[in-house]
């Protein structure tokens, strides 16, 4: 059965990547929490999507130029852009919120710029998961194959996802099914595709390769119903409330 992942905790409902969003997504019954992590200047692992803070907070600058204390002091914006009382959380705070529930985690490992890794971020994420006792409930994801390779070298048994956007497929002049080959070559356990890439052929290729198939970011009911009909393993959405309702078969 398809499992529902709350994208950034449910970015259309609450301030994205906030403790409020993650706690509410758990209460809603989301199967997984999807979150993004960057490395702060002092080594803190910050839960925030962008490499800079302007879009989602009242601050300015690059995440990597700010300390954990700096980031914790920033107020997050809600879905409508207004400032809230929520603050940028650190990874350990999100893991603490998740630990008391059965929810699983999709952790996207971000970088300071396109194609660049934060040196040492993978080690810090894995150590935090072990400390929280959540290593078996987490999957580490990245668009960057170098991040995947680093995670696999540190924790060969960890679940990993290669993320692929439609633009990457188009730039390569490839068919969507090629994404499964890329994932197999990367040695991952899962493949996470922009949802418009996935059709019956891609789904069948993922099953044949014994990869879990995830799709993102699926926000309208028509696209959700299509993903469910294709039997994807994980559907990531900003509207986990709608997705859970459709999964239950409610009108």
TORROLO-307337 format. One record per atom (N, C-alpha, C): residue in three letters; x, y, z. Coordinates in steps of 0.001 Angstrom, whole numbers, padded with zeros to 6 digits, always signed. Example, Ala and Ser with C-alpha at 12.3 -4.5 7.8 and 13.67 -1.06 7.14 Angstrom:
<rs>
ALA+013190-005690+007800ALA+012300-004500+007800ALA+013200-003300+007800SER+012850-002250+007080SER+013670-001060+007140SER+012900+000030+007870
</rs>
This chain:
<rs>
UNK+000841-001202+000000UNK+000000+000000+000000UNK+000872+001247+000000UNK+000423+002251-000731UNK+001154+003512-000788UNK+001203+004173+000588UNK+002374+004660+000955UNK+002543+005409+002196UNK+002650+006895+001881UNK+002152+007713+002801UNK+002095+009153+002601UNK+003204+009841+003391UNK+003997+010646+002669UNK+005063+011423+003305UNK+004667+012895+003311UNK+004709+013507+004472UNK+004395+014930+004603UNK+005612+015740+004190UNK+005528+016396+003029UNK+006640+017140+002445UNK+006946+018375+003277UNK+008160+018400+003819UNK+008570+019477+004737UNK+007586+019597+005898UNK+006962+018478+006240UNK+005991+018451+007322UNK+004571+018775+006890UNK+004389+019160+005625UNK+003075+019590+005132UNK+003109+021073+004841UNK+003903+021441+003817UNK+004240+022847+003588UNK+003062+023719+003180UNK+001975+023119+002708UNK+000799+023919+002359UNK-000103+024176+003557UNK+000185+023507+004658UNK-000680+023599+005831UNK-000062+024383+006982UNK+001255+024258+007150UNK+001953+024848+008290UNK+003302+025394+007825UNK+003995+026162+008668UNK+005330+026626+008272UNK+006214+025436+007911UNK+006794+025472+006719UNK+007529+024298+006257UNK+008752+024023+007122UNK+009025+022726+007306UNK+010177+022271+008087UNK+010177+022841+009506UNK+008992+022993+010070UNK+008873+023471+011451UNK+008486+022325+012370UNK+008791+022483+013650UNK+008360+021469+014620UNK+006841+021375+014649UNK+006158+022514+014502UNK+004701+022494+014458UNK+004220+021611+013313UNK+004804+021787+012135UNK+004396+020990+010975UNK+004647+019507+011217UNK+005812+019173+011719UNK+006132+017762+011922UNK+005215+017126+012971UNK+004955+017834+014041UNK+004067+017292+015088UNK+002648+017135+014558UNK+002169+018114+013797UNK+000819+018016+013245UNK+000721+016921+012193UNK+001774+016752+011412UNK+001781+015689+010404UNK+001722+014323+011057UNK+002395+014176+012176UNK+002338+012915+012928UNK+000920+012689+013440UNK+000334+013724+014044UNK-001033+013614+014563UNK-002014+013266+013457UNK-001780+013789+012271UNK-002637+013537+011113UNK-002566+012087+010644UNK-001503+011390+011037UNK-001350+009999+010625UNK-000433+009799+009436UNK+000378+010810+009118UNK+001334+010668+008028UNK+002266+009493+008324UNK+002577+008729+007297UNK+003450+007571+007477UNK+004913+007979+007592UNK+005261+009058+006900UNK+006637+009530+006893UNK+006674+011052+006983UNK+007756+011559+007539UNK+008051+012984+007513UNK+009195+013199+006536UNK+009002+014121+005578UNK+010088+014482+004671UNK+010658+015803+005162UNK+011988+015888+005265UNK+012641+017089+005752UNK+013973+017283+005051UNK+014477+018507+005127UNK+015715+018887+004454UNK+016729+019350+005491UNK+018002+019026+005264UNK+019021+019428+006236UNK+020208+020104+005557UNK+020697+021142+006224UNK+021905+021862+005830UNK+022856+021894+007033UNK+024119+022198+006769UNK+025116+022290+007828UNK+025351+023749+008183UNK+025144+024072+009462UNK+025394+025427+009946UNK+026902+025658+010106UNK+027264+026922+010305UNK+028687+027290+010374UNK+029423+026578+011504UNK+028732+026354+012614UNK+029371+025739+013779UNK+029141+024232+013847UNK+028651+023639+012765UNK+028482+022189+012742UNK+027102+021705+013113UNK+026197+022589+013462UNK+024820+022179+013733UNK+024136+021728+012459UNK+023217+020776+012599UNK+022471+020275+011442UNK+021101+020927+011466UNK+020901+021875+010562UNK+019679+022676+010534UNK+018660+022068+009585UNK+017391+022089+010003UNK+016303+021571+009184UNK+015669+022746+008458UNK+016058+022910+007189UNK+015594+024021+006358UNK+015841+023621+004911UNK+014985+024061+003999UNK+015105+023618+002610UNK+016163+024385+001814UNK+016073+025708+001820UNK+016945+026503+000963UNK+018340+026623+001565UNK+019320+026921+000702UNK+020680+027184+001173UNK+020793+028570+001793UNK+019763+029405+001594UNK+019702+030720+002217UNK+018389+030826+002996UNK+018317+031801+003889UNK+017182+031848+004817UNK+016100+032850+004430UNK+016311+033651+003373UNK+015391+034753+003079UNK+013954+034302+002813UNK+013778+033257+002026UNK+012413+032880+001617UNK+011564+032405+002790UNK+012144+031650+003691UNK+011333+030986+004721UNK+011427+031614+006110UNK+012290+032631+006289UNK+012444+033226+007617UNK+012512+034750+007529UNK+012681+035379+008697UNK+012862+036828+008748UNK+014332+037210+008739UNK+015202+036261+008424UNK+016638+036525+008423UNK+017197+036711+007028UNK+018530+036872+006985UNK+019236+037022+005722UNK+020527+036211+005778UNK+020967+035736+004600UNK+022257+035070+004524UNK+022167+033590+004226UNK+023332+033005+004046UNK+023437+031574+003767UNK+023364+030782+005058UNK+022700+029645+005008UNK+022606+028780+006188UNK+024014+028435+006681UNK+024909+028129+005741UNK+026258+027730+006117UNK+027098+028833+006726UNK+026629+030076+006654UNK+027347+031203+007258UNK+026805+031557+008632UNK+025731+030883+009055UNK+025080+031168+010332UNK+025311+030020+011315UNK+025328+030347+012598UNK+025459+029310+013627UNK+024092+028713+013940UNK+024109+027610+014671UNK+022850+027002+015101UNK+022044+027989+015934UNK+022703+028736+016798UNK+021997+029728+017618UNK+021396+030828+016741UNK+022141+031264+015743UNK+021608+032255+014809UNK+020323+031732+014163UNK+020377+030515+013682UNK+019242+029937+012972UNK+018049+029737+013890UNK+018314+029279+015115UNK+017220+029083+016073UNK+016524+030392+016410UNK+017213+031487+016219UNK+016620+032787+016524UNK+015734+033344+015425UNK+015719+032682+014267UNK+014929+033182+013149UNK+013491+032684+013212UNK+012557+033561+012845UNK+011140+033185+012803UNK+010796+032650+011421UNK+010035+031567+011398UNK+009625+030955+010141UNK+008355+031606+009600UNK+008262+031630+008284UNK+007058+032121+007618UNK+006077+030979+007405UNK+004800+031282+007482UNK+003763+030300+007212UNK+003545+030137+005720UNK+002615+029278+005328UNK+002345+029057+003903UNK+001948+030318+003146UNK+001367+031295+003843UNK+000964+032547+003184UNK+002041+033621+003262UNK+003203+033262+003804UNK+004320+034201+003869UNK+004391+035039+005124UNK+003373+034988+005971UNK+003405+035783+007198UNK+004312+035132+008234UNK+004936+035968+009048UNK+005828+035452+010076UNK+005040+034775+011189UNK+005608+033704+011724UNK+004992+032959+012822UNK+005938+032950+014010UNK+005541+032297+015069UNK+006414+032154+016230UNK+007293+030905+016137UNK+007125+030137+015074UNK+007960+028939+014893UNK+009383+029345+014512UNK+010341+028525+014957UNK+011756+028800+014719UNK+012387+027691+013876UNK+013527+027978+013263UNK+014244+026962+012496UNK+014718+025875+013464UNK+014271+024628+013281UNK+014692+023576+014208UNK+016016+022943+013779UNK+016653+022316+014730UNK+017820+021483+014455UNK+017366+020028+014310UNK+018172+019225+013669UNK+017784+017845+013397UNK+017465+017080+014678UNK+018239+017293+015738UNK+017982+016530+016967UNK+016602+016837+017543UNK+016117+018068+017348UNK+014783+018416+017839UNK+013697+017682+017044UNK+013884+017582+015734UNK+012907+016865+014914UNK+012934+015377+015243UNK+014114+014825+015451UNK+014208+013402+015800UNK+013541+013128+017148UNK+013696+014040+018077UNK+013035+013883+019376UNK+011519+013894+019215UNK+011011+014772+018351UNK+009567+014834+018125UNK+009051+013573+017454UNK+009872+012974+016603UNK+009454+011778+015867UNK+009581+010502+016691UNK+010464+010495+017652UNK+010834+009248+018332UNK+009667+008584+019052UNK+008738+009374+019575UNK+007638+008807+020358UNK+006529+008229+019491UNK+006655+008365+018183UNK+005638+007868+017259UNK+006256+006806+016355UNK+005426+006115+015558UNK+005982+005133+014620UNK+006401+005741+013280UNK+006323+007053+013142UNK+006582+007698+011855UNK+008003+007416+011376UNK+008147+007287+010067UNK+009450+007110+009460UNK+009920+008442+008881UNK+011193+008498+008499UNK+011802+009761+008105UNK+012429+009667+006725UNK+012182+010684+005916UNK+012874+010869+004640UNK+013700+012137+004801UNK+015011+011985+004881UNK+015888+013119+005148UNK+016664+013461+003885UNK+016336+014619+003296UNK+017067+015032+002103UNK+018322+015802+002508UNK+019462+015309+002061UNK+020747+015924+002370UNK+021024+016993+001315UNK+021008+018237+001754UNK+021188+019365+000841UNK+022658+019771+000767UNK+022946+020748-000113UNK+024293+021276-000248UNK+024267+022786-000291UNK+025428+023429-000126UNK+025467+024891-000134UNK+025249+025486-001519UNK+025467+024680-002560UNK+025257+025131-003943UNK+025095+023897-004812UNK+024654+024114-006046UNK+024398+022985-006922UNK+025615+022088-007112UNK+025438+020798-006849UNK+026500+019834-007078UNK+027592+019797-006035UNK+027456+020586-004963UNK+028487+020647-003923UNK+027956+020025-002639UNK+028824+019281-001929UNK+028472+018683-000635UNK+028968+019559+000508UNK+028274+019454+001647UNK+028833+019954+002899UNK+029759+018868+003440UNK+031006+019190+003671UNK+031938+018200+004192UNK+031548+017802+005615UNK+031268+016519+005808UNK+030962+016010+007140UNK+029501+015967+007508UNK+028613+016477+006638UNK+027191+016486+006985UNK+026626+015074+007091UNK+027019+014202+006201UNK+026478+012831+006234UNK+026820+012138+007547UNK+028051+012328+008017UNK+028445+011721+009291UNK+027582+012223+010437UNK+027315+013523+010440UNK+026533+014112+011524UNK+025090+013604+011509UNK+024515+013453+010329UNK+023146+012942+010243UNK+023083+011506+010764UNK+023991+010689+010300UNK+023987+009280+010718UNK+024208+009151+012222UNK+025106+009959+012773UNK+025354+009914+014220UNK+024117+010337+015001UNK+023418+011369+014510UNK+022204+011825+015184UNK+021127+010750+015161UNK+021006+010050+014048UNK+020008+008977+013941UNK+020322+007841+014900UNK+021585+007478+014993UNK+021983+006412+015922UNK+021699+006846+017357UNK+022059+008085+017690UNK+021843+008592+019046UNK+020373+008593+019418UNK+019505+008896+018453UNK+018059+008942+018701UNK+017399+007571+018587UNK+018156+006569+018177UNK+017594+005231+018008UNK+016677+005125+016807UNK+016903+005981+015793UNK+016004+006029+014644UNK+016671+005601+013335UNK+017843+005006+013433UNK+018553+004614+012226UNK+017762+003682+011332UNK+016978+002801+011928UNK+016210+001834+011137UNK+014952+002452+010522UNK+014603+003653+010959UNK+013376+004291+010466UNK+013640+005433+009504UNK+014886+005598+009089UNK+015235+006749+008263UNK+015797+006327+006917UNK+015491+007123+005907UNK+016068+006993+004577UNK+016736+008309+004243UNK+017992+008252+003796UNK+018707+009462+003403UNK+018603+009630+001897UNK+018250+010843+001474UNK+017967+011114+000070UNK+018843+012250-000438UNK+019136+012215-001750UNK+019879+013316-002361UNK+019737+013267-003872UNK+019812+014444-004475UNK+019935+014531-005923UNK+021383+014269-006347UNK+022309+014574-005457UNK+023738+014491-005745UNK+024248+013064-005516UNK+024687+012361-006561UNK+025193+010996-006373UNK+026395+010926-005438UNK+027165+012021-005320UNK+028314+012021-004412UNK+027862+011898-002960UNK+026725+012498-002637UNK+026170+012359-001282UNK+025766+010910-001031UNK+025109+010314-002006UNK+024700+008921-001881UNK+025921+008034-001660UNK+026976+008255-002446UNK+028188+007449-002326UNK+028800+007596-000936UNK+028784+008811-000402UNK+029345+009037+000934UNK+028528+008319+001999UNK+027215+008407+001911UNK+026361+007713+002884UNK+026599+006207+002806UNK+026669+005666+001608UNK+026854+004221+001441UNK+028206+003772+001983UNK+029228+004630+001862UNK+030545+004258+002395UNK+030547+004262+003919UNK+029758+005141+004513UNK+029695+005242+005978UNK+028747+004224+006594UNK+027643+003949+005904UNK+026590+003078+006448UNK+026017+002244+005307UNK+026710+001172+004917UNK+026293+000397+003746UNK+024879-000168+003828UNK+024363-000337+005037UNK+023036-000934+005195UNK+021929+000111+005305UNK+022294+001375+005295UNK+021281+002440+005409UNK+020427+002497+004145UNK+019165+002850+004317UNK+018303+003071+003161UNK+018669+004408+002536UNK+018754+004415+001210UNK+019123+005625+000478UNK+018214+005785-000737UNK+017988+007037-001103UNK+017146+007367-002259UNK+017881+008306-003182UNK+017951+007945-004459UNK+018411+008890-005474UNK+017204+009673-005958UNK+017252+010984-005820UNK+016182+011860-006276UNK+016484+012330-007696UNK+015460+012328-008539UNK+015651+012751-009932UNK+014498+013666-010343UNK+014847+014822-010873UNK+013858+015774-011378UNK+013658+015590-012880UNK+012511+016032-013356UNK+012220+015937-014795UNK+013293+016652-015620UNK+013774+017787-015132UNK+014773+018533-015874UNK+016041+017733-016137UNK+016442+016911-015183UNK+017652+016098-015359UNK+017460+015066-016467UNK+016267+014494-016523UNK+015968+013513-017568UNK+015950+014183-018939UNK+015343+015353-019009UNK+015261+016067-020281UNK+016640+016520-020747UNK+017478+016992-019819UNK+018828+017433-020204UNK+019657+016264-020720UNK+019406+015079-020169UNK+020143+013891-020600UNK+019589+013301-021889UNK+018442+013810-022337UNK+017804+013242-023513UNK+017399+011796-023304UNK+017026+011471-022067UNK+016743+010086-021694UNK+015242+009840-021591UNK+014885+008565-021620UNK+013514+008177-021340UNK+013337+008113-019823UNK+012123+008328-019300UNK+011921+008289-017852UNK+012378+006981-017201UNK+012266+005853-017920UNK+012686+004573-017355UNK+014176+004548-017018UNK+014954+005417-017668UNK+016393+005459-017402UNK+016692+005840-015964UNK+015759+006520-015306UNK+015979+006905-013911UNK+016192+005686-013032UNK+015541+004593-013374UNK+015711+003362-012594UNK+017132+002831-012782UNK+017647+002892-014000UNK+019022+002472-014252UNK+020003+003345-013473UNK+019731+004648-013431UNK+020612+005549-012677UNK+020605+005181-011195UNK+019439+004855-010681UNK+019332+004502-009266UNK+020079+003200-008970UNK+019921+002230-009851UNK+020635+000956-009668UNK+022141+001199-009682UNK+022622+002039-010610UNK+024048+002337-010699UNK+024555+003035-009438UNK+023689+003829-008813UNK+024078+004538-007590UNK+024061+003627-006367UNK+023470+002449-006503UNK+023448+001499-005397UNK+022428+001793-004322UNK+021402+002563-004657UNK+020406+002944-003656UNK+019359+001852-003464UNK+018587+001997-002395UNK+017472+001082-002134UNK+016157+001617-002695UNK+016091+002942-002893UNK+014864+003595-003337UNK+015190+004583-004447UNK+014176+004897-005254UNK+014303+005976-006220UNK+013143+006942-005991UNK+013441+008246-005993UNK+012418+009263-005760UNK+012325+010179-006954UNK+011208+010136-007665UNK+011075+010832-008941UNK+010043+011949-008882UNK+010318+013015-009609UNK+009297+014027-009832UNK+008086+013310-010432UNK+006909+013543-009865UNK+005776+012652-010138UNK+005373+012593-011603UNK+005650+013665-012361UNK+005261+013650-013769UNK+006103+012697-014607UNK+007182+012183-014054UNK+008023+011219-014772UNK+007451+009803-014730UNK+006582+009539-013779UNK+006209+008156-013488UNK+004961+007744-014259UNK+005096+006645-014970UNK+003970+005999-015638UNK+004072+004502-015391UNK+003242+003717-016069UNK+003241+002270-015853UNK+004600+001646-016151UNK+005299+002153-017159UNK+006598+001588-017536UNK+007652+001843-016459UNK+007659+003053-015928UNK+008619+003393-014879UNK+008321+002585-013616UNK+007051+002486-013263UNK+006672+001714-012078UNK+007084+000257-012224UNK+006874-000305-013409UNK+007246-001699-013639UNK+008757-001874-013586UNK+009506-000914-014125UNK+010963-000998-014095UNK+011493-000943-012673UNK+010896-000084-011838UNK+011321+000000-010441UNK+011046-001302-009706UNK+009886-001883-009955UNK+009561-003161-009307UNK+010538-004255-009758UNK+010836-004276-011060UNK+011749-005288-011576UNK+013149-005143-010969UNK+013532-003904-010681UNK+014839-003644-010081UNK+014826-003784-008561UNK+013656-004096-008010UNK+013486-004252-006556UNK+013834-002962-005801UNK+013438-001832-006403UNK+013592-000534-005767UNK+012237-000046-005275UNK+012216+000564-004093UNK+011013+001268-003677UNK+010881+002526-004527UNK+009656+002819-004954UNK+009409+003955-005831UNK+008658+005044-005080UNK+009280+006213-004994UNK+008629+007370-004402UNK+008396+008438-005444UNK+007340+009246-005269UNK+007064+010359-006171UNK+006855+011629-005360UNK+007232+012775-005968UNK+007133+014078-005314UNK+006846+015122-006378UNK+006369+016279-006026UNK+005568+016591-004859UNK+004135+016644-005380UNK+003274+015768-004882UNK+001965+015501-005471UNK+000911+016232-004631UNK+000355+017309-005202UNK-000490+018175-004378UNK-001944+018287-004794UNK-002311+017891-006020UNK-003731+017969-006382UNK-004323+016565-006453UNK-005636+016496-006291UNK-006295+015198-006154UNK-006150+014333-007399UNK-006186+014937-008566UNK-006060+014147-009795UNK-004715+013447-009838UNK-003651+014188-009545UNK-002315+013600-009547UNK-002159+012566-008431UNK-002785+012826-007286UNK-002727+011858-006192UNK-003394+010545-006590UNK-004571+010658-007190UNK-005292+009437-007596UNK-004477+008654-008633UNK-003823+009370-009524UNK-002998+008717-010530UNK-001835+007970-009867UNK-001174+008617-008917UNK-000055+007978-008225UNK-000516+006745-007460UNK-001659+006851-006804UNK-002192+005706-006078UNK-002525+004556-007026UNK-003085+004884-008192UNK-003429+003856-009168UNK-002181+003158-009706UNK-001078+003894-009792UNK+000167+003299-010258UNK+000830+002429-009192UNK+000344+002538-007959UNK+000878+001709-006891UNK+002244+002124-006401UNK+002525+003443-006436UNK+003821+003892-005943UNK+003945+003561-004463UNK+005163+003381-004004UNK+005376+003001-002607UNK+005242+004187-001655UNK+005726+005360-002089UNK+005681+006547-001238UNK+005223+007734-002077UNK+004230+008442-001577UNK+003764+009666-002233UNK+004035+010839-001299UNK+004893+011738-001745UNK+005266+012902-000949UNK+004412+014087-001367UNK+003833+014764-000384UNK+002852+015807-000675UNK+002884+016917+000367UNK+002573+018142-000095UNK+002384+019265+000825UNK+001023+019199+001516UNK+000129+018332+001012UNK-001213+018195+001565UNK-001450+016757+002048UNK-000767+016364+003110UNK-000979+015005+003618UNK-002404+014762+004086UNK-003130+015818+004423UNK-004519+015650+004842UNK-005370+015116+003696UNK-005212+015687+002499UNK-005965+015209+001337UNK-005523+013804+000954UNK-004206+013578+000961UNK-003685+012274+000559UNK-004178+011161+001485UNK-004200+011421+002768UNK-004680+010399+003708UNK-006170+010140+003488UNK-006926+011181+003184UNK-008355+010999+002929UNK-008573+010139+001690UNK-007829+010400+000644UNK-007976+009596-000569UNK-007544+008152-000330UNK-006501+007988+000459UNK-006019+006635+000737UNK-007050+005831+001522UNK-007775+006534+002384UNK-008837+005855+003146UNK-010052+005558+002287UNK-010126+006210+001118UNK-011274+006009+000252UNK-012441+006885+000602UNK-012194+007929+001402UNK-013290+008843+001742UNK-013659+009676+000516UNK-014881+010084+000445UNK-015331+010920-000689UNK-014685+012284-000645
</rs>
